[in-house]
Amino acid sequence: MKIEFDRYTCTGMFQCVHEWEGFQKNLKRGKADLRDSIEEGEDIFIMEVPEGEEFEAEMAARVCPVDAIKLYDDAGNKIV
């Protein structure tokens, strides 16, 4: 499972941080950061969701009020 985070779209509500420890608050920027991710494009970060953390990652994506988080299955199909 892969997660994609658009930090530009993020508004800093930090609901994702409360759902999954894969996200952390970046108070200096007023936005969340996706831990251990790779910047794929300008302000687009991706990473493989660690095994056993899929549910929490999905919840983080679902609670984002601006849809800055997308989740894909191993075949590349969008889940959230």
PyMOL Python script that loads the backbone (N, CA, C, O; Angstrom):
from pymol import cmd

cmd.read_pdbstr("""\
ATOM      1  N   MET A   1       0.846  -1.172   0.000  1.00  0.00           N
ATOM      2  CA  MET A   1       0.000   0.000   0.000  1.00  0.00           C
ATOM      3  C   MET A   1       0.893   1.237   0.000  1.00  0.00           C
ATOM      4  O   MET A   1       1.881   1.301   0.732  1.00  0.00           O
ATOM      5  N   LYS A   2       0.539   2.213  -0.824  1.00  0.00           N
ATOM      6  CA  LYS A   2       1.314   3.450  -0.922  1.00  0.00           C
ATOM      7  C   LYS A   2       0.437   4.630  -0.505  1.00  0.00           C
ATOM      8  O   LYS A   2      -0.757   4.668  -0.800  1.00  0.00           O
ATOM      9  N   ILE A   3       1.044   5.580   0.179  1.00  0.00           N
ATOM     10  CA  ILE A   3       0.339   6.799   0.569  1.00  0.00           C
ATOM     11  C   ILE A   3       1.003   7.979  -0.119  1.00  0.00           C
ATOM     12  O   ILE A   3       2.225   8.034  -0.257  1.00  0.00           O
ATOM     13  N   GLU A   4       0.171   8.924  -0.548  1.00  0.00           N
ATOM     14  CA  GLU A   4       0.651  10.138  -1.207  1.00  0.00           C
ATOM     15  C   GLU A   4       0.080  11.331  -0.449  1.00  0.00           C
ATOM     16  O   GLU A   4      -1.119  11.391  -0.175  1.00  0.00           O
ATOM     17  N   PHE A   5       0.938  12.265  -0.118  1.00  0.00           N
ATOM     18  CA  PHE A   5       0.530  13.428   0.671  1.00  0.00           C
ATOM     19  C   PHE A   5       0.892  14.700  -0.074  1.00  0.00           C
ATOM     20  O   PHE A   5       2.046  14.904  -0.451  1.00  0.00           O
ATOM     21  N   ASP A   6      -0.100  15.553  -0.283  1.00  0.00           N
ATOM     22  CA  ASP A   6       0.087  16.839  -0.955  1.00  0.00           C
ATOM     23  C   ASP A   6       0.182  17.929   0.123  1.00  0.00           C
ATOM     24  O   ASP A   6      -0.833  18.434   0.605  1.00  0.00           O
ATOM     25  N   ARG A   7       1.401  18.273   0.482  1.00  0.00           N
ATOM     26  CA  ARG A   7       1.592  19.240   1.567  1.00  0.00           C
ATOM     27  C   ARG A   7       1.106  20.631   1.178  1.00  0.00           C
ATOM     28  O   ARG A   7       0.716  21.402   2.055  1.00  0.00           O
ATOM     29  N   TYR A   8       1.117  20.974  -0.107  1.00  0.00           N
ATOM     30  CA  TYR A   8       0.624  22.280  -0.542  1.00  0.00           C
ATOM     31  C   TYR A   8      -0.865  22.424  -0.201  1.00  0.00           C
ATOM     32  O   TYR A   8      -1.309  23.484   0.240  1.00  0.00           O
ATOM     33  N   THR A   9      -1.621  21.355  -0.408  1.00  0.00           N
ATOM     34  CA  THR A   9      -3.061  21.372  -0.157  1.00  0.00           C
ATOM     35  C   THR A   9      -3.384  21.350   1.337  1.00  0.00           C
ATOM     36  O   THR A   9      -4.430  21.846   1.755  1.00  0.00           O
ATOM     37  N   CYS A  10      -2.500  20.782   2.129  1.00  0.00           N
ATOM     38  CA  CYS A  10      -2.703  20.671   3.577  1.00  0.00           C
ATOM     39  C   CYS A  10      -2.978  22.039   4.201  1.00  0.00           C
ATOM     40  O   CYS A  10      -2.305  23.022   3.890  1.00  0.00           O
ATOM     41  N   THR A  11      -3.973  22.088   5.080  1.00  0.00           N
ATOM     42  CA  THR A  11      -4.312  23.339   5.768  1.00  0.00           C
ATOM     43  C   THR A  11      -3.925  23.333   7.240  1.00  0.00           C
ATOM     44  O   THR A  11      -4.233  24.277   7.968  1.00  0.00           O
ATOM     45  N   GLY A  12      -3.253  22.279   7.680  1.00  0.00           N
ATOM     46  CA  GLY A  12      -2.756  22.242   9.046  1.00  0.00           C
ATOM     47  C   GLY A  12      -3.802  21.992  10.109  1.00  0.00           C
ATOM     48  O   GLY A  12      -3.687  22.506  11.222  1.00  0.00           O
ATOM     49  N   MET A  13      -4.818  21.215   9.788  1.00  0.00           N
ATOM     50  CA  MET A  13      -5.820  20.858  10.798  1.00  0.00           C
ATOM     51  C   MET A  13      -5.312  19.726  11.691  1.00  0.00           C
ATOM     52  O   MET A  13      -5.812  19.538  12.800  1.00  0.00           O
ATOM     53  N   PHE A  14      -4.333  18.982  11.218  1.00  0.00           N
ATOM     54  CA  PHE A  14      -3.634  17.919  11.957  1.00  0.00           C
ATOM     55  C   PHE A  14      -4.507  16.747  12.382  1.00  0.00           C
ATOM     56  O   PHE A  14      -4.151  16.023  13.312  1.00  0.00           O
ATOM     57  N   GLN A  15      -5.639  16.546  11.722  1.00  0.00           N
ATOM     58  CA  GLN A  15      -6.450  15.376  12.046  1.00  0.00           C
ATOM     59  C   GLN A  15      -5.713  14.088  11.689  1.00  0.00           C
ATOM     60  O   GLN A  15      -5.876  13.070  12.362  1.00  0.00           O
ATOM     61  N   CYS A  16      -4.905  14.131  10.634  1.00  0.00           N
ATOM     62  CA  CYS A  16      -4.126  12.956  10.233  1.00  0.00           C
ATOM     63  C   CYS A  16      -3.136  12.548  11.320  1.00  0.00           C
ATOM     64  O   CYS A  16      -2.884  11.362  11.529  1.00  0.00           O
ATOM     65  N   VAL A  17      -2.582  13.535  12.005  1.00  0.00           N
ATOM     66  CA  VAL A  17      -1.607  13.280  13.071  1.00  0.00           C
ATOM     67  C   VAL A  17      -2.252  12.498  14.208  1.00  0.00           C
ATOM     68  O   VAL A  17      -1.608  11.654  14.833  1.00  0.00           O
ATOM     69  N   HIS A  18      -3.509  12.778  14.471  1.00  0.00           N
ATOM     70  CA  HIS A  18      -4.219  12.098  15.559  1.00  0.00           C
ATOM     71  C   HIS A  18      -4.623  10.670  15.185  1.00  0.00           C
ATOM     72  O   HIS A  18      -4.863   9.836  16.058  1.00  0.00           O
ATOM     73  N   GLU A  19      -4.694  10.400  13.885  1.00  0.00           N
ATOM     74  CA  GLU A  19      -5.099   9.071  13.423  1.00  0.00           C
ATOM     75  C   GLU A  19      -3.935   8.114  13.213  1.00  0.00           C
ATOM     76  O   GLU A  19      -4.082   6.905  13.394  1.00  0.00           O
ATOM     77  N   TRP A  20      -2.764   8.656  12.826  1.00  0.00           N
ATOM     78  CA  TRP A  20      -1.646   7.784  12.466  1.00  0.00           C
ATOM     79  C   TRP A  20      -0.324   8.468  12.775  1.00  0.00           C
ATOM     80  O   TRP A  20      -0.130   9.636  12.439  1.00  0.00           O
ATOM     81  N   GLU A  21       0.572   7.752  13.406  1.00  0.00           N
ATOM     82  CA  GLU A  21       1.871   8.318  13.761  1.00  0.00           C
ATOM     83  C   GLU A  21       2.791   8.483  12.549  1.00  0.00           C
ATOM     84  O   GLU A  21       3.920   8.954  12.692  1.00  0.00           O
ATOM     85  N   GLY A  22       2.320   8.098  11.358  1.00  0.00           N
ATOM     86  CA  GLY A  22       3.070   8.338  10.129  1.00  0.00           C
ATOM     87  C   GLY A  22       3.115   9.819   9.779  1.00  0.00           C
ATOM     88  O   GLY A  22       3.950  10.255   8.987  1.00  0.00           O
ATOM     89  N   PHE A  23       2.209  10.587  10.377  1.00  0.00           N
ATOM     90  CA  PHE A  23       2.194  12.040  10.197  1.00  0.00           C
ATOM     91  C   PHE A  23       2.643  12.721  11.477  1.00  0.00           C
ATOM     92  O   PHE A  23       2.427  12.216  12.579  1.00  0.00           O
ATOM     93  N   GLN A  24       3.270  13.871  11.315  1.00  0.00           N
ATOM     94  CA  GLN A  24       3.671  14.670  12.472  1.00  0.00           C
ATOM     95  C   GLN A  24       3.372  16.137  12.191  1.00  0.00           C
ATOM     96  O   GLN A  24       3.309  16.559  11.036  1.00  0.00           O
ATOM     97  N   LYS A  25       3.192  16.896  13.243  1.00  0.00           N
ATOM     98  CA  LYS A  25       2.944  18.333  13.120  1.00  0.00           C
ATOM     99  C   LYS A  25       4.238  19.043  12.750  1.00  0.00           C
ATOM    100  O   LYS A  25       5.303  18.745  13.290  1.00  0.00           O
ATOM    101  N   ASN A  26       4.131  19.977  11.832  1.00  0.00           N
ATOM    102  CA  ASN A  26       5.234  20.883  11.507  1.00  0.00           C
ATOM    103  C   ASN A  26       4.701  22.277  11.799  1.00  0.00           C
ATOM    104  O   ASN A  26       4.172  22.948  10.913  1.00  0.00           O
ATOM    105  N   LEU A  27       4.843  22.705  13.041  1.00  0.00           N
ATOM    106  CA  LEU A  27       4.275  23.985  13.467  1.00  0.00           C
ATOM    107  C   LEU A  27       4.948  25.170  12.795  1.00  0.00           C
ATOM    108  O   LEU A  27       4.335  26.226  12.643  1.00  0.00           O
ATOM    109  N   LYS A  28       6.185  25.008  12.398  1.00  0.00           N
ATOM    110  CA  LYS A  28       6.907  26.093  11.716  1.00  0.00           C
ATOM    111  C   LYS A  28       6.253  26.404  10.367  1.00  0.00           C
ATOM    112  O   LYS A  28       6.148  27.567   9.980  1.00  0.00           O
ATOM    113  N   ARG A  29       5.814  25.364   9.654  1.00  0.00           N
ATOM    114  CA  ARG A  29       5.167  25.547   8.348  1.00  0.00           C
ATOM    115  C   ARG A  29       3.648  25.603   8.470  1.00  0.00           C
ATOM    116  O   ARG A  29       2.962  26.014   7.535  1.00  0.00           O
ATOM    117  N   GLY A  30       3.121  25.187   9.630  1.00  0.00           N
ATOM    118  CA  GLY A  30       1.677  25.176   9.823  1.00  0.00           C
ATOM    119  C   GLY A  30       0.992  24.074   9.034  1.00  0.00           C
ATOM    120  O   GLY A  30      -0.175  24.195   8.663  1.00  0.00           O
ATOM    121  N   LYS A  31       1.725  23.005   8.784  1.00  0.00           N
ATOM    122  CA  LYS A  31       1.205  21.886   8.008  1.00  0.00           C
ATOM    123  C   LYS A  31       1.724  20.593   8.606  1.00  0.00           C
ATOM    124  O   LYS A  31       2.611  20.599   9.460  1.00  0.00           O
ATOM    125  N   ALA A  32       1.162  19.489   8.149  1.00  0.00           N
ATOM    126  CA  ALA A  32       1.640  18.179   8.584  1.00  0.00           C
ATOM    127  C   ALA A  32       2.815  17.751   7.706  1.00  0.00           C
ATOM    128  O   ALA A  32       2.992  18.257   6.598  1.00  0.00           O
ATOM    129  N   ASP A  33       3.604  16.822   8.210  1.00  0.00           N
ATOM    130  CA  ASP A  33       4.678  16.181   7.451  1.00  0.00           C
ATOM    131  C   ASP A  33       4.423  14.680   7.467  1.00  0.00           C
ATOM    132  O   ASP A  33       3.966  14.125   8.466  1.00  0.00           O
ATOM    133  N   LEU A  34       4.725  14.032   6.346  1.00  0.00           N
ATOM    134  CA  LEU A  34       4.638  12.580   6.258  1.00  0.00           C
ATOM    135  C   LEU A  34       6.023  12.033   6.572  1.00  0.00           C
ATOM    136  O   LEU A  34       6.957  12.193   5.785  1.00  0.00           O
ATOM    137  N   ARG A  35       6.150  11.389   7.724  1.00  0.00           N
ATOM    138  CA  ARG A  35       7.455  10.893   8.185  1.00  0.00           C
ATOM    139  C   ARG A  35       8.038   9.875   7.202  1.00  0.00           C
ATOM    140  O   ARG A  35       7.309   9.096   6.588  1.00  0.00           O
ATOM    141  N   ASP A  36       9.363   9.898   7.067  1.00  0.00           N
ATOM    142  CA  ASP A  36      10.095   8.905   6.277  1.00  0.00           C
ATOM    143  C   ASP A  36       9.625   8.820   4.826  1.00  0.00           C
ATOM    144  O   ASP A  36       9.723   7.761   4.205  1.00  0.00           O
ATOM    145  N   SER A  37       9.120   9.915   4.287  1.00  0.00           N
ATOM    146  CA  SER A  37       8.621   9.907   2.914  1.00  0.00           C
ATOM    147  C   SER A  37       9.662  10.489   1.960  1.00  0.00           C
ATOM    148  O   SER A  37      10.660  11.075   2.378  1.00  0.00           O
ATOM    149  N   ILE A  38       9.400  10.311   0.685  1.00  0.00           N
ATOM    150  CA  ILE A  38      10.251  10.831  -0.374  1.00  0.00           C
ATOM    151  C   ILE A  38       9.453  11.881  -1.137  1.00  0.00           C
ATOM    152  O   ILE A  38       8.285  11.666  -1.462  1.00  0.00           O
ATOM    153  N   GLU A  39      10.084  13.015  -1.419  1.00  0.00           N
ATOM    154  CA  GLU A  39       9.400  14.059  -2.183  1.00  0.00           C
ATOM    155  C   GLU A  39       9.443  13.671  -3.657  1.00  0.00           C
ATOM    156  O   GLU A  39      10.506  13.655  -4.276  1.00  0.00           O
ATOM    157  N   GLU A  40       8.282  13.361  -4.203  1.00  0.00           N
ATOM    158  CA  GLU A  40       8.162  12.907  -5.590  1.00  0.00           C
ATOM    159  C   GLU A  40       8.050  14.080  -6.551  1.00  0.00           C
ATOM    160  O   GLU A  40       8.522  14.006  -7.685  1.00  0.00           O
ATOM    161  N   GLY A  41       7.441  15.135  -6.110  1.00  0.00           N
ATOM    162  CA  GLY A  41       7.263  16.364  -6.874  1.00  0.00           C
ATOM    163  C   GLY A  41       7.219  17.496  -5.869  1.00  0.00           C
ATOM    164  O   GLY A  41       7.349  17.266  -4.666  1.00  0.00           O
ATOM    165  N   GLU A  42       7.039  18.704  -6.344  1.00  0.00           N
ATOM    166  CA  GLU A  42       7.012  19.832  -5.410  1.00  0.00           C
ATOM    167  C   GLU A  42       5.852  19.680  -4.433  1.00  0.00           C
ATOM    168  O   GLU A  42       4.685  19.732  -4.821  1.00  0.00           O
ATOM    169  N   ASP A  43       6.186  19.493  -3.178  1.00  0.00           N
ATOM    170  CA  ASP A  43       5.230  19.330  -2.073  1.00  0.00           C
ATOM    171  C   ASP A  43       4.357  18.079  -2.193  1.00  0.00           C
ATOM    172  O   ASP A  43       3.296  18.015  -1.571  1.00  0.00           O
ATOM    173  N   ILE A  44       4.778  17.090  -2.975  1.00  0.00           N
ATOM    174  CA  ILE A  44       4.094  15.801  -3.067  1.00  0.00           C
ATOM    175  C   ILE A  44       5.024  14.747  -2.476  1.00  0.00           C
ATOM    176  O   ILE A  44       6.122  14.527  -2.987  1.00  0.00           O
ATOM    177  N   PHE A  45       4.589  14.104  -1.409  1.00  0.00           N
ATOM    178  CA  PHE A  45       5.410  13.143  -0.686  1.00  0.00           C
ATOM    179  C   PHE A  45       4.749  11.764  -0.744  1.00  0.00           C
ATOM    180  O   PHE A  45       3.529  11.646  -0.625  1.00  0.00           O
ATOM    181  N   ILE A  46       5.568  10.723  -0.929  1.00  0.00           N
ATOM    182  CA  ILE A  46       5.049   9.356  -1.005  1.00  0.00           C
ATOM    183  C   ILE A  46       5.857   8.438  -0.099  1.00  0.00           C
ATOM    184  O   ILE A  46       7.006   8.717   0.244  1.00  0.00           O
ATOM    185  N   MET A  47       5.221   7.341   0.273  1.00  0.00           N
ATOM    186  CA  MET A  47       5.912   6.293   1.021  1.00  0.00           C
ATOM    187  C   MET A  47       5.065   5.030   1.006  1.00  0.00           C
ATOM    188  O   MET A  47       3.855   5.076   0.783  1.00  0.00           O
ATOM    189  N   GLU A  48       5.718   3.914   1.246  1.00  0.00           N
ATOM    190  CA  GLU A  48       5.020   2.653   1.445  1.00  0.00           C
ATOM    191  C   GLU A  48       4.516   2.635   2.887  1.00  0.00           C
ATOM    192  O   GLU A  48       5.255   2.967   3.814  1.00  0.00           O
ATOM    193  N   VAL A  49       3.281   2.253   3.065  1.00  0.00           N
ATOM    194  CA  VAL A  49       2.712   2.146   4.411  1.00  0.00           C
ATOM    195  C   VAL A  49       3.288   0.889   5.052  1.00  0.00           C
ATOM    196  O   VAL A  49       3.198  -0.196   4.478  1.00  0.00           O
ATOM    197  N   PRO A  50       3.875   1.026   6.228  1.00  0.00           N
ATOM    198  CA  PRO A  50       4.429  -0.157   6.899  1.00  0.00           C
ATOM    199  C   PRO A  50       3.346  -1.211   7.177  1.00  0.00           C
ATOM    200  O   PRO A  50       2.193  -0.887   7.461  1.00  0.00           O
ATOM    201  N   GLU A  51       3.751  -2.457   7.086  1.00  0.00           N
ATOM    202  CA  GLU A  51       2.828  -3.561   7.342  1.00  0.00           C
ATOM    203  C   GLU A  51       2.240  -3.431   8.744  1.00  0.00           C
ATOM    204  O   GLU A  51       2.954  -3.152   9.707  1.00  0.00           O
ATOM    205  N   GLY A  52       0.954  -3.632   8.841  1.00  0.00           N
ATOM    206  CA  GLY A  52       0.266  -3.536  10.121  1.00  0.00           C
ATOM    207  C   GLY A  52      -0.264  -2.149  10.429  1.00  0.00           C
ATOM    208  O   GLY A  52      -0.963  -1.968  11.426  1.00  0.00           O
ATOM    209  N   GLU A  53       0.054  -1.158   9.589  1.00  0.00           N
ATOM    210  CA  GLU A  53      -0.400   0.212   9.824  1.00  0.00           C
ATOM    211  C   GLU A  53      -1.392   0.681   8.762  1.00  0.00           C
ATOM    212  O   GLU A  53      -1.702   1.870   8.679  1.00  0.00           O
ATOM    213  N   GLU A  54      -1.883  -0.244   7.959  1.00  0.00           N
ATOM    214  CA  GLU A  54      -2.776   0.106   6.858  1.00  0.00           C
ATOM    215  C   GLU A  54      -4.067   0.772   7.339  1.00  0.00           C
ATOM    216  O   GLU A  54      -4.514   1.758   6.752  1.00  0.00           O
ATOM    217  N   PHE A  55      -4.658   0.242   8.392  1.00  0.00           N
ATOM    218  CA  PHE A  55      -5.915   0.798   8.898  1.00  0.00           C
ATOM    219  C   PHE A  55      -5.722   2.244   9.353  1.00  0.00           C
ATOM    220  O   PHE A  55      -6.531   3.112   9.025  1.00  0.00           O
ATOM    221  N   GLU A  56      -4.656   2.502  10.106  1.00  0.00           N
ATOM    222  CA  GLU A  56      -4.398   3.851  10.609  1.00  0.00           C
ATOM    223  C   GLU A  56      -4.118   4.818   9.467  1.00  0.00           C
ATOM    224  O   GLU A  56      -4.562   5.965   9.500  1.00  0.00           O
ATOM    225  N   ALA A  57      -3.382   4.362   8.456  1.00  0.00           N
ATOM    226  CA  ALA A  57      -3.097   5.209   7.293  1.00  0.00           C
ATOM    227  C   ALA A  57      -4.387   5.548   6.552  1.00  0.00           C
ATOM    228  O   ALA A  57      -4.584   6.681   6.115  1.00  0.00           O
ATOM    229  N   GLU A  58      -5.259   4.555   6.416  1.00  0.00           N
ATOM    230  CA  GLU A  58      -6.543   4.803   5.749  1.00  0.00           C
ATOM    231  C   GLU A  58      -7.386   5.789   6.538  1.00  0.00           C
ATOM    232  O   GLU A  58      -8.031   6.658   5.952  1.00  0.00           O
ATOM    233  N   MET A  59      -7.389   5.665   7.848  1.00  0.00           N
ATOM    234  CA  MET A  59      -8.162   6.601   8.675  1.00  0.00           C
ATOM    235  C   MET A  59      -7.608   8.022   8.539  1.00  0.00           C
ATOM    236  O   MET A  59      -8.369   8.987   8.475  1.00  0.00           O
ATOM    237  N   ALA A  60      -6.289   8.143   8.496  1.00  0.00           N
ATOM    238  CA  ALA A  60      -5.668   9.466   8.318  1.00  0.00           C
ATOM    239  C   ALA A  60      -6.113  10.086   6.998  1.00  0.00           C
ATOM    240  O   ALA A  60      -6.408  11.280   6.938  1.00  0.00           O
ATOM    241  N   ALA A  61      -6.163   9.283   5.946  1.00  0.00           N
ATOM    242  CA  ALA A  61      -6.598   9.785   4.642  1.00  0.00           C
ATOM    243  C   ALA A  61      -8.074  10.182   4.674  1.00  0.00           C
ATOM    244  O   ALA A  61      -8.459  11.203   4.106  1.00  0.00           O
ATOM    245  N   ARG A  62      -8.884   9.382   5.331  1.00  0.00           N
ATOM    246  CA  ARG A  62     -10.328   9.650   5.351  1.00  0.00           C
ATOM    247  C   ARG A  62     -10.698  10.901   6.148  1.00  0.00           C
ATOM    248  O   ARG A  62     -11.670  11.579   5.812  1.00  0.00           O
ATOM    249  N   VAL A  63      -9.933  11.218   7.203  1.00  0.00           N
ATOM    250  CA  VAL A  63     -10.302  12.373   8.030  1.00  0.00           C
ATOM    251  C   VAL A  63      -9.744  13.699   7.504  1.00  0.00           C
ATOM    252  O   VAL A  63     -10.103  14.756   8.022  1.00  0.00           O
ATOM    253  N   CYS A  64      -8.890  13.667   6.505  1.00  0.00           N
ATOM    254  CA  CYS A  64      -8.322  14.908   5.979  1.00  0.00           C
ATOM    255  C   CYS A  64      -9.440  15.767   5.375  1.00  0.00           C
ATOM    256  O   CYS A  64     -10.099  15.335   4.430  1.00  0.00           O
ATOM    257  N   PRO A  65      -9.663  16.971   5.902  1.00  0.00           N
ATOM    258  CA  PRO A  65     -10.784  17.789   5.434  1.00  0.00           C
ATOM    259  C   PRO A  65     -10.577  18.376   4.034  1.00  0.00           C
ATOM    260  O   PRO A  65     -11.534  18.849   3.422  1.00  0.00           O
ATOM    261  N   VAL A  66      -9.355  18.352   3.524  1.00  0.00           N
ATOM    262  CA  VAL A  66      -9.084  18.931   2.199  1.00  0.00           C
ATOM    263  C   VAL A  66      -8.590  17.886   1.202  1.00  0.00           C
ATOM    264  O   VAL A  66      -8.112  18.237   0.124  1.00  0.00           O
ATOM    265  N   ASP A  67      -8.701  16.614   1.552  1.00  0.00           N
ATOM    266  CA  ASP A  67      -8.302  15.504   0.677  1.00  0.00           C
ATOM    267  C   ASP A  67      -6.857  15.631   0.184  1.00  0.00           C
ATOM    268  O   ASP A  67      -6.577  15.430  -0.998  1.00  0.00           O
ATOM    269  N   ALA A  68      -5.953  15.962   1.092  1.00  0.00           N
ATOM    270  CA  ALA A  68      -4.539  16.092   0.748  1.00  0.00           C
ATOM    271  C   ALA A  68      -3.818  14.746   0.808  1.00  0.00           C
ATOM    272  O   ALA A  68      -2.632  14.663   0.487  1.00  0.00           O
ATOM    273  N   ILE A  69      -4.524  13.697   1.216  1.00  0.00           N
ATOM    274  CA  ILE A  69      -3.914  12.376   1.394  1.00  0.00           C
ATOM    275  C   ILE A  69      -4.635  11.373   0.500  1.00  0.00           C
ATOM    276  O   ILE A  69      -5.860  11.256   0.537  1.00  0.00           O
ATOM    277  N   LYS A  70      -3.860  10.655  -0.297  1.00  0.00           N
ATOM    278  CA  LYS A  70      -4.417   9.604  -1.150  1.00  0.00           C
ATOM    279  C   LYS A  70      -3.743   8.286  -0.800  1.00  0.00           C
ATOM    280  O   LYS A  70      -2.565   8.249  -0.445  1.00  0.00           O
ATOM    281  N   LEU A  71      -4.497   7.225  -0.902  1.00  0.00           N
ATOM    282  CA  LEU A  71      -4.000   5.898  -0.572  1.00  0.00           C
ATOM    283  C   LEU A  71      -4.217   4.988  -1.772  1.00  0.00           C
ATOM    284  O   LEU A  71      -5.283   5.010  -2.388  1.00  0.00           O
ATOM    285  N   TYR A  72      -3.198   4.181  -2.107  1.00  0.00           N
ATOM    286  CA  TYR A  72      -3.258   3.286  -3.259  1.00  0.00           C
ATOM    287  C   TYR A  72      -2.919   1.863  -2.819  1.00  0.00           C
ATOM    288  O   TYR A  72      -2.057   1.656  -1.965  1.00  0.00           O
ATOM    289  N   ASP A  73      -3.608   0.884  -3.412  1.00  0.00           N
ATOM    290  CA  ASP A  73      -3.280  -0.503  -3.115  1.00  0.00           C
ATOM    291  C   ASP A  73      -2.028  -0.912  -3.891  1.00  0.00           C
ATOM    292  O   ASP A  73      -1.476  -0.105  -4.640  1.00  0.00           O
ATOM    293  N   ASP A  74      -1.587  -2.127  -3.723  1.00  0.00           N
ATOM    294  CA  ASP A  74      -0.346  -2.580  -4.347  1.00  0.00           C
ATOM    295  C   ASP A  74      -0.424  -2.617  -5.870  1.00  0.00           C
ATOM    296  O   ASP A  74       0.611  -2.611  -6.537  1.00  0.00           O
ATOM    297  N   ALA A  75      -1.620  -2.655  -6.428  1.00  0.00           N
ATOM    298  CA  ALA A  75      -1.792  -2.656  -7.881  1.00  0.00           C
ATOM    299  C   ALA A  75      -1.858  -1.233  -8.440  1.00  0.00           C
ATOM    300  O   ALA A  75      -1.943  -1.039  -9.653  1.00  0.00           O
ATOM    301  N   GLY A  76      -1.817  -0.234  -7.538  1.00  0.00           N
ATOM    302  CA  GLY A  76      -1.865   1.166  -7.974  1.00  0.00           C
ATOM    303  C   GLY A  76      -3.255   1.754  -8.059  1.00  0.00           C
ATOM    304  O   GLY A  76      -3.427   2.871  -8.546  1.00  0.00           O
ATOM    305  N   ASN A  77      -4.253   1.014  -7.591  1.00  0.00           N
ATOM    306  CA  ASN A  77      -5.628   1.509  -7.588  1.00  0.00           C
ATOM    307  C   ASN A  77      -5.857   2.398  -6.383  1.00  0.00           C
ATOM    308  O   ASN A  77      -5.452   2.066  -5.269  1.00  0.00           O
ATOM    309  N   LYS A  78      -6.510   3.532  -6.609  1.00  0.00           N
ATOM    310  CA  LYS A  78      -6.799   4.465  -5.517  1.00  0.00           C
ATOM    311  C   LYS A  78      -7.833   3.873  -4.587  1.00  0.00           C
ATOM    312  O   LYS A  78      -8.895   3.431  -5.027  1.00  0.00           O
ATOM    313  N   ILE A  79      -7.523   3.862  -3.289  1.00  0.00           N
ATOM    314  CA  ILE A  79      -8.435   3.373  -2.264  1.00  0.00           C
ATOM    315  C   ILE A  79      -9.199   4.550  -1.667  1.00  0.00           C
ATOM    316  O   ILE A  79     -10.424   4.513  -1.545  1.00  0.00           O
ATOM    317  N   VAL A  80      -8.465   5.588  -1.301  1.00  0.00           N
ATOM    318  CA  VAL A  80      -9.050   6.788  -0.700  1.00  0.00           C
ATOM    319  C   VAL A  80      -8.458   7.982  -1.402  1.00  0.00           C
ATOM    320  O   VAL A  80      -8.794   9.120  -1.075  1.00  0.00           O
TER     321      VAL A  80
END
""", "prot")
cmd.dss("prot")
cmd.show_as("cartoon", "prot")
cmd.util.cbc("prot")
cmd.orient("prot")
